Amino acid sequence: MVGGGIGGLATGLALGKAGHRVTIVERDDTPMPASPDEAFAWDRRGAPQVRHSHAFLARLRNLLVQHHPDVHRELLDIGAFEMRFGENLPPEMEGFEPEPDDAELVMIAARRTTFEWVLRRHVTATGVASVHTGRAVIALTGSSARATGVLLDDGTELGADLVVLASGRRADVQAWISGIDGRPVAEEVEDTGIVYLSRFYRLRRGRDRPPRGGLIGGDLGYLKYGVFVGDNDTFSITLAVPTDDRELRRRLTGPGAFEAAGRQLAAAADWLDGRAEPLDDRVHAMAGLLNRWCDLVVDGEPVAVGVVGVGDAVLCTNPLYGRGCTTAFWSAQLLADSVADHAPDPRAIAVDHAHRMTAQIRPWYTASVRQDAEARRVAAAILAGEDPDGDTSDSRTLVRAVFRDGLRPATRTDPVVLRAFVRNLNLLSPPDALTADTDVVARVLSVYEQRAQRPPEPVLGPASRDELVGALT
């Protein structure tokens, strides 16, 4: 495994449990911390996203329960907790009745650093994989488009039947493949259009979290935001600013301005009322956020035999949607399934894994690209002083209106719509499941048609960008 983040550890865990001899090489020199709080201070330069908000969706939780129940128990034992569908419903919700499938609608609340720490601690303690930190893989070994192992920065060569690229979102996959005379990879890249700004907090002794039945985030067009609960009384707030809005981005990197903005946002204000204190003195910023899909099988053949990829090395989506850790763990399990079905044939493993990834995970990449394109359109219009909903002949304007005045209010009052929405959010149904379900569509349109007869929607934050900027001075 080239990389010891979520993707590499998850793959090592799955393959090691299946009886394969696995070596994980992580270039960051990160000795094992003694606690989740020490893990939060990890120097993880190779994974710059570790101190940003993360969601551990129901699909990931279900993979843990099914394949790695011991890891699941360890997470809960050290302070992570589960959030179950049906708990803390919106106060307007009527007629909710649990259904059998609700048992799989469970998310895990934890910091990214805590999740990775538990994974690595388990992998090393059980010996399912050998983990080497502070050592960098600088090249694949092999030739004629066939990998035979890896070359480390100290000149050591490690032979392998299969090399798994799990080297994160900054991975130059084509460079790895070209080094052994492989064919060009098929890569798609789209800018998400946002910069991520996050800050972490811990509840003060004796203070509770605000009720979870209300808002957890919002989209103001010029700014998106969310509150993410974590392990051991922690939580984080993330603000997503359009890349082109340099002024707002610059202002919000200051802790004072960040908190001033948070107190203007409906879902965040109650968390910043004095019940919590920051975990550090920084606002963590991350730019260069891309949607990226990389195929290592082109026209039905691997670009190099003996090499596959998992996690952010081959699939990145907008972190605002909270899918990254889940798709990394998912892609690792798909690889374990491919190895189980096709070992020891590395060509067959690569082809089968590519097929599984394309069928099961690529639709979420496509959905992310589509959502981000619309978000960029709206943000650009607002920054230019234009009304993003002004062109009523544009079908995108109608879709945006139905989401705002139909789907959003329906999730607060209709359990059928809420359940379908939460299943989709947790990657338990295809991206188009909401629009393909005629019952859900009818319910949403019914709510939309009654928009003039009900009270105004809850205010998510300042109505205009200028109003928010004014609150920061």
Buried (B, 14 or more C-beta within 10 A) or exposed (E): BBBBBBBBBBBBBBBBBBEBEBBBBBBBEBEBBEEBBEBBEBEBEBBBBBBBBBBBBBBBBBBBBEBBEEBBEBBBEBBBBBBEBBEEBBEEBEEBEEEEEBEBBBBBBBBBBBBBBBBBBBBBEEEBBBBBBEBBBBBBBBEEBBBBBBBBEEEEEBEBBBBBBBBBBEBEBBEBBBBBEBBEBEEBEBBBBBBBBBBBBBBEEEEEBBEBBBBEBBBBBBBBBBBBBBBBBBBBBBBBBBBBBEEBBEBBBEBEBBBBBBEBBBBBBBBBEEBBEBBEEBBBBBEEBBBBBBBBBEEEBBBBBBBBBBBBBBBBBBBBBBBBBBBBBBBBBBBBBBBEEBBEEBBBBBBBBBBBBBEBBBBBBBBBBEBBBBBBBBBBBBBEEEEBBEEEEEEBBEBBBBBBBBBBBBBBBBBBBBBBBBBBBBBBBEBEBBEEBEEBBEBBBEBBEEBEEEEEEEEBBBEBBEEBBEBBE
